[in-house]
Amino acid sequence: MKFKILLIVLILLCFTSCKDEKFTLSKIEGKLIPVTDSLEIDPAFDSIIKPYRDRLNEDMNTVLSYAPETYSKSNGAFNTAIGNLMADIIFEQSKGVFKSRTNFELDGVILNHGGIRSIISKGDITTKTAFEIMPFENSIVVVALKGRQIDSMMQYLARFKRAHPIQGFKLSIDQEYNIVASSVNGKAIDTAKTYYVATNDYLVTGGDNMRFFADNEGEYPLDYKIRNALIDYFKKVDTINPIIDDRFIQI
Amino acid sequence: MKRRHFIQQSVAATTLVTLGGFGLQSFNAAPRVKQITILHTNDVHSHIDAFGPEDGRNANQGGVARRASLIESIRKETPNTLLLDAGDIFQGTPYFNYYGGELEFRLMSKLKYDAATIGNHDFDNGVDGLYAQLPHAKFDFISANYDFKNTVLDTHVKPYKVFKKDGLKIGIFGLGIALDGLVDRKMSKETEYLDPIEMSQEMTRRLKTEEQCDLIICLSHLGYHYKNLPDRISDLNLAKATKDIDLIIGGHTHTFLPKPTVAQNKEGKNVLVNQVGCYGINLGRIDFYFDNDKNKTANGTSIIV
């Protein structure tokens, strides 16, 4: 019995002394540590990575085509060689699939200038090049637009003054950025006609302020990734030869 | 009878030893310092390998295998360490396109990450893509303002987690960025975005009052600050609008802070806000020192950055 009382007293004492032992935040130190090449490579980690890296490099280093020059999206005012190449590739790679699925003819392409994520360097074009230009998983969607929406698209291009890649369309603007002339495949835009325009799924949902896509006559996802279209095209073509042309110009 | 007597005696002996132990602490008041170390990354974006020597901006920097040896050396020196990531683990190199995040999670598990929050790019393969990789992650995902109850991630993401280190309780909650305009609905599906300030108030109340945490950390992917949209919710605005948060570890804006920012919360108390750029080229380190010496702690908390 004596022991029991002693035990209870001791336990109570324990709790009170625990409570008394209060730790308070007294000091904080913060710093940034750069991860540099002076740090050792942990071999246990490297051996986990290696098989993944080897498999990847096998694909990434596969030579698909050849670039005679270096092409950058900053080279050109309202149209660039690399942008024209991309729009042309999307047209080329999409038109057959679209026609066979819907029986409609593809009229043109619009992409966004910001969507060109890298340059194409002079020399071999590899799978890695395609991943650098297009690291995202976006896919091609064909959108049916009435002629008046094509007009809105032209207004958009003139207003934003950027070299958004286009194909099938022609646009000239004056020094005040007013539209001087616009056409689809060499013909004036027919406001009542339905045109079929390939783009990427990011832009259809209003990306880069392309709101003219919202009021459309139908969307046809091709389930074909932009990057895969680039890869498939590079495989077919021995040497690329993109140029700056007159599809979107200021006069 | 004899056996009973023996047990009673040994109980008494044990308790006396305990008394001795406590006596020493409570009466002699030996000053003791507890150190909690927080290590953190953000926006690593699938950068498994270091940048190559020819890279224009980050040549020879980063790389998981180097980060591993750095973290290991810090853990040896300070055992009470927590390793955290503020989101956007996914997307940025073909490792993600090829393996869907499997390698990122496997390596983070081996690095012994304790928790991560979810960035907008972690939805790049949809909630299903993130869910599919969860078996490779031996750490917890925390987010207090993404409600996943109508998605496959239901029950797999917790609003907060409490860690116990050296007798101290560290409460960590996660916050994600508004999904509209950043993440396609096809990817985020029924994920619901809740107000970060309201959820922070709820989290700090729970962690401070109910869980009695000694330290509260917010793991955020809201972004540091938006110069052109100064009123948009960001880590700096969150710090100002809340209380009881000791540290906000941020991401999303790839902000490279040479040292943590000391902000003031709505009670005028200091909150540390930190973010270490992106691509695993830096590791953030914050050390918290706790003291039982009343004379010392009466002077408040000193911040050395």
Interface residues (C-beta under 8 A of the other chain):
Chain A: F3 L6 L7 L10 I11 L13 C14 S17 C18 D20 E21 K22 F23 T24 L25 S26 K27 I28 E29 G30 K31 L32 I33 P34 V35 T36 D37 L39 E40 I41 D42 P43 A44 F45 D46 I48 I49 Y52 R53 R55 L56 D59 M60 K128 F131 P135 F136 E137 D201 Y202 T205
Chain B: Q8 V11 A12 T15 T18 L19 F22 G23 Q25 S26 V33 K34 I48 D49 A50 N60 Q61 G62 G63 V64 A65 R66 R67 A68 S69 L70 E72 Q91 G92 T93 P94 Y95 N97 Y98 Y99 L103 R106 L107 K110 L111 D124 N125 G167 L168 D184 D214 L215 D246 L257 P258 K259 P260 L272 N274 V276 G280 I281 N282 L283 G284 R285 I286 D287 F288 Y289 F290 D291 N292 D293 K296 T297 N299 T301 S302 I303 I304 V305
